[in-house]
Amino acid sequence: MMAEDRELRVRSLLDTVRAEGRTALTAPEGKVIADAYGIAVPGEELATDVEEAVSYAARFGGPVVMKIVSPDILHKTDAGGVIVGVEGAADVRAAFHEIVENARAYDASARIEGVQVQELLPQGQEVIVGAVTDPTFGKVVAFGLGGVLVEVLKDVTFRLAPVSADEALSMLDSIRSAAILHGVRGQAGVDRWAIAEQIRRVSQLVADFPEIAEVDLNPVIATPEGAVAADIRVILAESVPKRRRTYTREEILTSMRRLMQPSSVAVIGASSEQGKIGNSVMRNLVDGGFAGEIHPVNPKADDILGRKAYKSVTDVPGEVDVAVFAIPAKFVASALEEVGRKKIPNAVLIPSGFAETGEHELQEEIVAIAERHGVRLLGPNIYGYYSTWQDLCATFCTPYDVKGGVALTSQSGGIGMAILGFARTTKTGVSAIVGLGNKSDLDEDDLLTWFGEDPHTECIAMHLEDLKDGRAFVEAARATVPKKPVVVLKAGRTAAGAKAAGSHTGALAGDDAVYDDILRQAGVIRAPGLNDMLEYARALPVLPAPQGDNVVIITGAGGSGVLLSDAVTDNGLSLMEIPPDLDEAFRKFIPPFGAAGNPVDITGGEPPSTYEATIRLGLEDPRIHALVLGYWHTIVTPPMVFAELTARVVAEFRERGIEKPVVASLAGDVEVEEACQYLYERGVVAYPYTTEKPVAVLGAKYRWARAAGLL
C-alpha cells in the first residue's frame, strides 16, 4: 500500500473513532491499522452472532482464539472475554455465549459489537512491541519480553520513534534476556529481522499520527519463521500537547554568545546595602574583575559601589547584553518590559517566587513578555551564573575564578554550590557554572548547543530533574558528543511510572526507564550520583581516548586486583586475555610467587623498579589499550615514589606519541592522598581508598569513546 493511501485510510478510521467520542480502538479497527502499516497479525473475522463464529472458525481450519469486541472493554482478559484453543462447532458456540455473558457481567452497560475469531498462532517466544507518548521525549517505541511476565520482569528497552531498521534490530540486544532470542538449550533462535520490522512499523505509525497515545502488540509470537502480533491495542490521546516555541541553532548561538561573553551587564535591583542580593551580585561582578561595563539599576540610588546608578534600565547608555534581576518576583514583569524595550537579548532571573511556589500565572506572564520582545530568560529561581574565561561572576554566591575546561550546570541552587565546593577542593578548572532553576525558557539544550561550540569547554556535566523538550536535548547531545563528552545526573531515578497507562507498554514506560535508554541512545554518559558526575567531569578531559578495548590491571596487591577486576566487569570493560609472549614478558619482572595473567600481580614487597618496568611494558605493547594500576603502601615503595615514577613514565610515553588512559587506585596511609593529587595533576586519574572510582571513570571514558565513534 502506498504511504499516502495508508495514511488516508488510517486518518479516516481515527476521525471516525474521535467522532464517536472514543479513545480506544476495537480489535477489528486495530486490524485495519495493522494491515495498512504491514504489521503482521493473524487472520481474524468479527462474528456478530453464533453461526458466523462457527463459519469463521471452520474457515481457519484449526483451533482459534475468541475475544470479546467492545469499545467499552479495554482489557479483555480481565473481563473473561478471551478463550484460547477453541475447536469444533459445539465448542465455538459454547465459547461465544460464555464470552458474551462474561462481558455483560463485567460491565452491563458495555456496547458489545461481537466476538473476534482469530487464528491460533503456533507456539513461540512471546515478546512485546509497543509505543507510548512520553511527556519528555514524545513518541517512544518499546521492546521486551512479552506474555504474563512482562510487567514483572520489566525487561524492556526504549528508543525515540521513528527508528531505522538497524536501530530496531539493536533493541533486541538491549534487553537483559537477549540471549533467549538467539536460542538456548538447543532451541532455534527467532527471526530477528521479523521482530525488528514489527518494531519499525509501529514506530512509523505513531510518528505519522501524533494523536495515537499508545500502541501495544502483546504478545508478539516470534518463531524462526517470523513474528506475528496476537493482539494489537491502539489508544488515542485525550488531547494534543501544546507545541513549545523553538529556536534555530543560529539563534541559540547568537543569544548564548552575548550571555556567556557579554560586553555590558546591567544589574536590576543593584544595592549598596550589604546582605542584599543586589549588593552581592554587584560586588561579585566588580571584585571578579569583569572587564566589560557594569551598570547598576536602582530608582532610589545615584551611585552604587562607585558606579553611576540608573533609575531604569532604559536609561543605560549604549547596548546591554545581559540584565541580571535581583528584585522581588512581583516587580519582575514590569522591569522585563523595560528590558524588552531596551532590546537586551538576555535576562538572568535570580528571584524565586514563580512556578516553584505555585505562581504559575506569574511565570507564564514573564515568559509571554520575553517572547514578545525576543528576550531569552535564564531562570527564574537561580543562583546566577559564572563565565570564568570572561571573569564574569553574575551570582550572589561565592566567587570562583579557576579557569578550565569543564562546564557545569544544575537545576538546583544547592547542587550548584556543591559543584562550586567540589571544583575548588579538587582544583577543577571550569569554563562555566550555570543555574537553570525553573527553566522558563533557556534550558539544557540551549546550553549544550553553546558549550558544544565553545573552545574553552572540553566536557559538559549537567544535573537535571527533568527535560522540557527531550527531543531537542537529544538533538543537541548528538551534535555535541562526537566533539566532547556530555555527563548527566538525572534526579528522580526512583519515580513511579506512568500513572494512567492504558496498555502494557504504557505501564512499563516509567520515567527513569525511558530516560535511561534515550540518554544512552543520545551518547550521553549517565552518572549514578552527584559525586560520580563531578568526578567524571573532572577526569574525562584528563584521560586520553582509548584506541581499543584491551584493559590490563597491574597491581601490587592480590586483593586489590580482584576488586579491580570486578570493577572492570561492572563498568562494561574488557580484561585483556594476555597472549603467551606478553605473559612471558611480564614474568621477567615478577617474583616467582607473583602472578602474571590479568591482573598482573607484582606483589607488595617489590621495589620501585618493578612497578616502573611493568608499567613501561603496559604502555609499550600496542595490544594493551588502557592500564589500571593498583598500588598499596609499603616502605619499600612509598606513595610519592610510586606517584613520581608513574607520572614520569606516562609523560615520557606521551612525548613519544603513545597516549593511553591510565587510572590508579592507591591504598595506604594518608600519604596516598598527596600521591593521588600529584598523579591527577600529571594526567593519571588516581584515587585513594577505592578500587571502584578509578575504574568507573575509565568506564565513562570508554562509553564516550564508543558514542563518539572512536571505538
C-alpha positions in Angstrom: 0.0 0.0 0.0 1.3 3.5 -0.9 2.3 5.6 2.1 -0.3 8.2 1.1 -3.1 5.7 0.7 -2.4 4.0 4.1 -2.3 7.4 5.9 -5.6 8.4 4.3 -7.1 5.1 5.4 -5.9 5.3 9.0 -6.8 9.0 9.1 -10.4 8.2 8.1 -10.6 5.5 10.8 -9.2 7.7 13.6 -11.5 10.6 12.7 -14.5 8.1 13.0 -13.3 6.9 16.4 -12.9 10.5 17.5 -16.3 11.5 16.2 -17.8 8.7 18.4 -16.1 10.1 21.5 -13.9 7.1 21.9 -10.1 6.9 22.7 -9.7 3.1 22.5 -9.9 1.3 19.1 -11.7 -2.1 18.9 -9.7 -5.2 17.7 -11.2 -5.0 14.2 -10.2 -1.4 14.0 -6.7 -2.3 15.2 -6.6 -4.9 12.4 -7.3 -2.2 9.8 -4.4 -0.1 11.1 -2.1 -3.2 11.2 -3.0 -4.1 7.6 -2.4 -0.5 6.5 1.1 -0.5 8.1 2.1 -4.1 7.3 2.1 -5.1 10.9 1.8 -8.9 10.8 -1.3 -10.2 12.6 -3.1 -13.5 12.4 -6.2 -14.0 10.2 -9.3 -12.9 12.0 -13.0 -12.0 11.5 -15.7 -10.3 13.6 -18.6 -12.6 14.3 -21.8 -10.8 15.3 -23.7 -14.0 16.0 -23.0 -17.6 16.9 -23.3 -19.1 13.5 -20.9 -16.5 12.0 -18.4 -17.5 14.6 -18.8 -21.2 13.7 -18.4 -20.4 10.0 -15.3 -18.3 10.5 -13.7 -20.9 12.8 -14.3 -23.6 10.2 -12.7 -21.4 7.5 -9.5 -21.1 9.6 -9.4 -24.9 9.8 -8.0 -25.4 13.3 -8.0 -24.1 16.9 -9.0 -20.5 17.2 -8.9 -17.7 19.8 -12.1 -16.0 20.5 -12.2 -12.5 22.1 -14.9 -10.0 23.0 -15.1 -6.9 20.8 -16.4 -3.9 22.8 -15.3 -0.2 22.6 -16.0 -0.1 26.4 -13.9 -3.1 27.5 -10.2 -2.3 27.1 -8.7 -5.2 29.0 -10.5 -8.2 27.5 -8.8 -10.8 29.7 -9.9 -9.1 32.9 -13.5 -9.3 31.7 -13.3 -13.0 31.0 -13.6 -12.1 27.3 -10.8 -14.3 25.9 -10.8 -18.1 25.3 -7.9 -19.8 23.6 -7.7 -23.0 21.7 -11.4 -23.4 20.7 -12.0 -26.1 18.1 -15.2 -27.6 16.7 -18.7 -26.1 16.1 -20.1 -27.1 19.5 -17.1 -25.6 21.4 -17.2 -22.4 19.3 -20.9 -22.0 20.1 -20.3 -22.5 23.8 -17.3 -20.2 23.9 -19.3 -17.4 22.1 -22.1 -17.5 24.7 -19.6 -17.7 27.6 -17.6 -14.7 26.3 -20.7 -12.5 25.9 -22.1 -13.5 29.3 -18.8 -12.7 31.0 -18.6 -9.3 29.3 -22.1 -8.4 30.4 -21.4 -9.5 33.9 -18.2 -7.4 33.9 -19.9 -4.3 32.5 -23.6 -4.4 32.0 -23.6 -1.1 30.1 -20.8 -2.0 27.7 -21.6 -2.0 24.0 -20.8 -5.4 22.5 -20.1 -5.5 18.8 -19.5 -9.2 18.6 -16.8 -11.8 19.1 -13.5 -11.8 17.2 -12.5 -15.2 15.8 -8.7 -15.4 15.3 -6.3 -17.9 14.0 -4.4 -19.6 16.8 -0.7 -18.9 16.4 1.9 -21.6 16.8 3.9 -21.7 20.0 7.0 -19.4 20.1 8.8 -16.8 22.1 6.5 -14.2 23.4 7.7 -10.6 23.1 6.1 -7.2 23.4 6.3 -4.4 20.9 4.7 -1.1 21.6 4.8 2.7 21.6 3.9 5.4 24.1 3.8 9.1 24.3 6.4 10.2 26.8 5.9 13.7 28.4 9.6 14.4 27.9 10.6 12.7 24.7 7.3 12.4 22.8 6.8 9.2 20.7 8.9 6.4 22.1 8.9 2.8 20.8 9.4 -0.1 23.2 10.5 -3.8 23.0 10.9 -6.5 25.6 9.9 -10.0 26.6 6.1 -10.4 26.4 3.4 -12.5 28.0 2.3 -12.6 31.6 5.8 -11.8 32.9 6.3 -8.6 31.0 5.3 -6.3 33.9 7.0 -8.5 36.5 10.4 -8.7 34.8 10.2 -5.2 33.2 12.9 -6.3 30.8 12.1 -3.6 28.2 14.2 -1.1 26.2 13.1 2.2 24.6 14.1 4.3 21.6 12.8 7.6 20.1 10.3 7.0 17.3 10.6 6.5 14.4 13.5 4.1 14.4 15.5 2.8 11.4 15.7 -0.9 10.7 19.2 -1.1 12.3 18.1 0.8 15.4 15.1 -1.5 15.7 17.4 -4.5 15.4 19.7 -3.1 18.1 16.8 -3.1 20.6 16.8 -6.9 20.5 20.3 -6.9 22.0 19.5 -4.2 24.6 17.3 -6.3 26.9 18.8 -8.4 29.7 17.3 -11.6 28.2 18.7 -11.0 24.7 20.3 -14.5 24.7 16.8 -16.1 24.6 16.1 -14.7 21.2 19.3 -16.3 19.8 18.1 -19.7 21.1 19.0 -21.6 24.2 19.3 -25.2 25.2 19.1 -26.5 21.6 16.1 -24.4 20.6 16.3 -22.4 17.4 16.6 -18.6 17.5 13.8 -16.4 16.4 13.5 -14.4 13.2 15.2 -11.2 14.5 14.6 -9.2 11.4 10.8 -10.0 11.5 10.7 -8.7 15.1 12.7 -5.6 14.2 10.3 -4.9 11.3 7.3 -5.0 13.7 9.2 -2.5 15.9 10.0 -0.3 12.9 6.4 -0.3 11.6 4.9 0.5 15.0 7.4 3.4 15.4 6.4 4.8 12.0 2.7 4.6 12.8 3.0 6.7 15.9 5.3 9.1 14.2 2.8 9.6 11.4 -0.1 10.1 13.8 0.7 12.2 16.9 -2.8 11.7 18.2 -2.1 8.0 18.9 -1.0 7.9 22.5 -0.2 4.2 22.9 0.2 1.1 20.7 0.5 -2.4 22.2 1.4 -5.6 20.4 1.3 -8.1 23.2 2.2 -10.8 22.7 4.1 -11.0 19.5 4.7 -14.6 18.8 8.3 -14.9 17.4 9.4 -18.1 15.7 12.3 -19.0 13.4 9.9 -18.3 10.5 8.6 -14.9 11.5 6.9 -12.7 14.1 3.1 -12.2 14.3 1.2 -10.0 16.8 -1.5 -12.0 18.5 -3.2 -8.8 19.7 -3.0 -5.1 18.8 -4.3 -2.4 21.1 -4.4 1.3 20.0 -5.3 4.2 22.3 -5.8 7.8 21.3 -4.7 10.8 23.3 -7.2 12.8 25.2 -5.6 16.0 23.8 -2.5 17.0 21.8 0.1 18.8 23.9 0.9 22.5 23.2 3.9 23.0 21.0 6.7 24.8 22.6 8.5 27.7 20.9 11.7 26.6 19.3 14.8 28.5 18.1 17.2 27.8 15.3 20.8 26.7 16.1 22.0 30.1 14.8 19.5 32.0 17.0 20.6 30.0 20.1 24.3 30.6 19.4 23.8 34.3 18.9 21.9 34.9 22.2 24.1 32.5 24.1 27.3 34.2 22.9 26.0 37.5 24.3 25.0 35.8 27.5 28.3 34.0 28.1 30.6 36.6 26.5 28.9 39.9 27.3 30.5 43.3 26.9 27.9 45.1 29.1 25.8 43.9 32.1 23.0 45.7 33.9 22.1 44.7 37.4 18.4 45.5 38.1 18.0 45.9 41.8 21.6 46.7 42.5 22.2 47.8 46.0 24.9 49.4 48.3 23.5 47.6 51.3 25.4 44.6 52.4 23.2 41.5 52.8 21.1 42.3 49.8 21.3 40.0 46.8 21.7 43.1 44.5 24.8 44.1 46.5 26.3 40.6 46.4 25.8 40.4 42.6 27.4 43.8 42.1 30.4 43.0 44.4 31.0 39.7 42.6 30.9 41.4 39.2 33.3 44.2 40.3 35.6 42.2 42.5 35.7 39.3 40.0 37.4 41.6 37.5 34.8 41.6 34.8 36.3 43.9 32.1 33.1 44.9 30.5 30.6 47.6 31.5 28.7 47.1 34.7 25.5 49.3 35.1 23.6 49.3 38.4 19.9 50.0 38.1 18.0 51.3 41.2 15.5 54.1 41.1 16.5 55.1 44.7 20.2 55.4 44.2 22.6 57.7 42.3 25.8 55.7 42.9 26.4 52.1 43.8 29.9 50.8 44.5 31.4 53.8 42.8 29.4 53.4 39.6 26.6 55.6 38.3 23.2 54.1 39.0 20.2 54.5 36.7 16.6 54.8 37.5 15.6 52.4 34.8 17.4 50.1 32.5 16.1 52.1 29.6 18.3 55.0 30.8 21.5 52.9 30.5 23.6 54.2 27.6 24.6 52.0 24.7 23.8 48.3 24.1 23.5 45.9 27.0 24.0 42.2 26.6 22.6 40.8 29.9 20.2 42.1 32.5 20.6 40.4 35.9 17.5 40.6 38.0 17.9 41.0 41.8 14.4 42.2 42.6 11.3 40.6 44.2 9.2 38.4 41.9 6.3 40.8 41.8 8.4 43.5 40.2 10.0 41.3 37.5 7.3 41.6 34.8 7.3 45.4 34.6 11.1 45.5 34.7 11.2 42.9 32.0 9.0 45.1 29.8 11.7 47.7 30.0 14.4 45.2 29.2 12.5 44.3 26.1 12.1 47.9 25.0 15.8 48.3 25.5 16.3 45.3 23.2 18.5 43.5 25.8 18.7 39.9 24.5 19.2 38.0 27.8 17.6 38.3 31.3 19.0 36.4 34.2 16.3 35.9 36.7 17.6 35.2 40.2 14.4 35.8 42.1 12.3 33.0 43.4 8.5 33.1 43.9 7.4 31.8 40.5 6.2 28.3 39.4 8.3 26.6 42.1 5.9 28.2 44.7 2.8 27.6 42.7 2.8 31.0 41.0 2.4 29.6 37.5 0.5 32.5 36.1 3.2 34.9 37.1 5.8 32.8 35.4 3.6 32.5 32.3 3.3 36.3 32.2 7.1 36.8 32.2 7.5 34.2 29.5 4.9 35.9 27.3 6.6 39.3 27.8 10.0 37.8 26.9 8.7 36.1 23.8 7.0 39.3 22.7 10.3 41.2 22.9 12.7 38.5 21.9 14.4 38.2 25.3 15.8 34.9 26.4 15.3 34.1 30.0 17.7 32.2 32.3 15.7 31.1 35.4 13.9 32.2 37.4 14.8 30.9 40.8 18.6 30.5 40.2 21.9 31.4 41.9 23.0 33.1 38.7 25.9 32.0 36.5 29.7 32.1 36.2 31.6 32.5 32.9 35.1 32.2 34.1 37.0 33.0 30.9 35.2 36.4 30.9 36.0 36.9 34.6 32.2 37.1 35.0 30.6 36.1 38.3 26.9 37.1 38.0 25.7 35.5 41.2 25.0 36.2 44.9 27.1 33.1 45.9 30.8 32.7 46.5 33.1 33.7 43.6 35.0 31.2 41.6 37.8 32.1 39.2 39.8 28.9 38.4 39.6 28.7 34.6 39.4 25.3 33.0 37.6 23.1 30.5 34.6 21.8 32.4 31.2 23.4 32.0 28.8 22.6 34.8 25.0 23.2 35.0 22.4 22.5 37.7 18.7 22.8 38.1 19.1 23.3 41.8 20.9 26.0 43.7 22.1 23.6 46.4 23.6 21.3 43.8 25.2 24.3 42.2 27.0 25.2 45.3 28.1 21.6 45.8 29.6 21.9 42.3 31.4 25.0 43.4 32.9 23.5 46.5 34.0 20.3 44.7 35.6 22.4 41.9 37.5 24.4 44.5 38.6 21.4 46.6 39.8 19.4 43.6 41.2 22.4 41.8 38.9 21.6 38.9 39.1 24.4 36.4 35.7 25.3 34.9 34.6 27.3 31.8 31.2 28.0 33.3 28.8 27.2 36.1 25.2 27.9 35.2 22.0 27.7 37.3 18.8 26.8 35.4 16.2 26.8 38.1 12.6 26.7 36.7 13.8 26.7 33.1 11.1 29.0 32.0 13.0 29.4 28.7 16.7 28.6 28.4 17.4 25.0 29.2 19.9 22.2 28.8 19.6 22.0 25.0 20.5 25.7 24.7 23.5 25.3 26.9 24.6 22.1 25.1 24.4 23.9 21.8 26.7 26.7 23.1 29.1 24.6 25.1 29.4 22.2 22.1 31.0 25.1 20.1 32.8 26.9 23.0 36.5 26.4 22.5 37.1 26.8 26.3 34.8 23.8 27.1 36.2 20.2 26.9 33.5 18.4 28.9 29.9 19.3 29.9 28.2 18.0 33.1 24.6 18.6 33.9 22.4 18.0 36.9 18.8 17.9 35.9 15.4 16.9 37.4 13.6 16.9 34.1 13.9 18.0 30.5 11.4 20.4 28.9 12.0 19.0 25.5 13.7 15.7 25.4 13.9 15.6 21.6 15.7 19.0 21.4 18.1 17.8 24.1 18.8 14.6 22.2 19.4 16.5 19.0 21.9 18.9 20.8 23.6 16.0 22.5 24.1 14.1 19.3 25.7 17.1 17.8 28.0 17.6 20.8 29.0 14.1 21.8 31.3 13.5 18.8 33.3 16.5 19.9 33.3 16.3 23.7 31.7 14.2 26.5 28.3 15.1 28.0 27.7 13.8 31.5 24.2 13.9 33.0 23.0 13.3 36.6 19.2 12.7 36.2 17.5 13.1 39.6 14.3 11.1 40.3 15.5 7.6 39.3 13.0 6.0 41.6 10.0 8.0 40.4 6.8 6.0 39.8 6.0 5.0 36.2 3.1 6.2 34.1 0.0 6.7 36.3 -2.7 6.4 33.7 -1.3 3.8 31.3 -3.9 2.1 29.1 -1.6 -0.6 27.9 1.2 -2.9 29.0 3.7 -0.7 27.2 2.3 2.4 28.9 2.6 0.7 32.3 6.2 -0.2 31.6 7.3 3.2 30.4 8.3 4.7 33.8 10.1 8.0 33.7 13.6 6.6 34.5 13.4 3.6 32.2 12.8 5.8 29.2 15.4 8.4 30.3 18.0 5.7 30.8 17.6 4.3 27.3 17.1 7.5 25.4 20.1 9.2 27.1 22.2 6.2 26.2 20.9 6.4 22.6 22.0 10.1 22.5 25.5 9.1 23.6 25.2 10.8 27.0 27.1 9.4 30.0 24.7 9.0 32.8 26.2 9.4 36.3 24.6 7.4 39.1 25.2 10.1 41.7 26.4 13.7 42.3 29.9 12.8 43.2 30.1 10.5 40.2 29.0 13.3 37.9 31.6 15.6 39.3 34.4 13.1 39.2 33.5 12.1 35.6 33.6 15.8 34.6 36.9 16.3 36.3 38.5 13.1 34.9 37.3 12.8 31.3 39.3 15.8 30.0 42.4 14.4 31.7 42.3 10.9 30.2 43.2 10.4 26.5 40.7 8.5 24.4 41.4 4.7 24.3 42.3 3.1 20.9 40.8 -0.3 21.8 39.1 -2.5 24.3 42.0 -4.3 26.0 42.4 -3.3 29.6 45.2 -4.6 31.8 45.5 -4.4 35.6 48.9 -4.1 37.2 48.7 -4.4 41.0 50.9 -4.8 44.0 48.1 -6.4 46.0 46.2 -9.5 45.0 43.1 -8.4 46.9 43.0 -5.1 45.0 43.4 -7.0 41.8 40.3 -9.0 42.4 38.3 -5.9 43.3 39.6 -4.0 40.3 38.7 -7.0 38.1 35.1 -6.8 39.5 35.0 -3.1 38.8 36.2 -3.6 35.2 33.3 -6.1 34.6 30.8 -3.8 36.4 31.7 -0.9 34.1 31.4 -2.8 30.8 35.1 -3.0 30.2 37.1 -6.0 28.8 40.0 -7.5 30.7 42.6 -8.4 28.0 43.4 -12.1 27.6 47.2 -11.9 27.9 48.9 -13.8 24.9 51.8 -16.1 25.8 54.6 -13.8 24.6 53.2 -10.9 26.7 52.7 -13.1 29.7 56.3 -14.2 29.4 57.5 -10.6 29.1 55.6 -9.6 32.3 57.0 -12.6 34.2 60.6 -11.4 33.7 59.8 -8.6 36.2 57.7 -10.5 38.7 59.0 -12.6 41.6 58.2 -16.4 41.3 55.5 -16.1 43.9 53.8 -13.3 41.9 51.3 -13.9 39.1 51.1 -12.8 35.5 47.9 -13.2 33.5 45.5 -10.4 34.1 45.6 -8.9 36.7 49.4 -8.8 36.7 50.2 -9.2 40.4 53.7 -8.0 41.1 53.2 -8.5 44.9 53.6 -5.9 47.6 57.3 -6.2 48.5 58.7 -5.2 45.2 60.9 -2.1 44.7 60.0 0.9 42.5 61.9 -0.7 39.6 59.3 -3.5 39.3 56.4 -1.0 39.2 58.3 1.0 36.6 59.2 -1.9 34.4 55.7 -3.4 34.3 54.1 0.0 33.6 56.6 0.6 30.8 55.7 -2.8 29.3 52.0 -2.0 29.5 52.5 1.3 27.8 54.9 -0.1 25.2 52.8 -3.0 23.9 50.3 -1.8 21.3 47.9 -4.6 22.1 47.2 -3.0 25.5 44.9 -0.1 25.3 44.4 1.0 28.9 46.1 0.5 32.2 44.5 0.2 35.7 47.2 0.4 38.4 46.6 -1.0 41.9 49.2 0.3 44.5 49.4 -0.4 48.2 51.6 1.5 50.7 54.9 -0.1 51.6 58.2 1.3 52.9 59.9 -0.4 50.0 58.0 1.7 47.5 56.5 4.8 49.3 53.4 6.5 47.9 55.2 9.6 46.4 57.9 7.4 44.9 55.2 5.4 43.1 53.5 8.6 42.0 56.6 10.2 40.7 57.8 7.2 38.8 54.3 6.6 37.3 53.9 10.2 36.2 57.4 10.3 34.7 56.9 7.1 32.7 53.5 8.2 31.4 54.9 11.7 30.4 57.8 10.0 28.6 55.5 7.9 26.5 53.2 10.8 25.7 56.2 12.7 24.4 56.8 9.8 22.1 53.2 10.0 20.9 51.9 7.0 22.9 48.9 8.1 24.8 46.8 5.6 26.7 44.3 6.1 29.6 46.0 5.3 32.9 44.0 5.2 36.2 45.2 4.2 39.6 43.9 3.0 42.9 46.1 3.8 45.9 45.6 2.0 49.3 47.6 3.0 52.3 48.1 5.6 55.0 47.2 9.3 54.5 50.3 9.9 52.3 48.4 8.3 49.4 46.2 11.3 49.2 49.1 13.6 48.3 50.3 11.0 45.8 46.9 10.8 44.1 46.8 14.6 43.8 50.3 14.6 42.3 49.3 11.9 39.7 46.0 13.6 38.8 47.8 16.9 38.1 50.0 15.0 35.7 47.4 13.1 33.7 47.0 9.9 35.7 43.5 9.7 37.2 44.2 8.4 40.7 42.0 7.9 43.9 42.9 6.9 47.4 41.0 4.2 49.4 38.8 3.0 46.5 39.1 0.4 43.7 35.7 1.3 42.2 36.1 5.0 41.4 39.1 4.9 39.1 37.6 2.1 37.0 34.2 3.8 36.9 35.9 6.9 35.5 37.7 4.8 32.9 34.4 3.1 32.0 32.8 6.6 31.5 35.7 7.5 29.1 35.1 4.3 27.2 31.3 4.9 26.9 32.0 8.4 25.5 34.6 7.0 23.0 32.1 4.5 21.8 29.3 7.1 21.5 31.7 9.4 19.7 32.6 6.7 17.1 36.2 6.5 18.2 35.9 2.7 19.0 
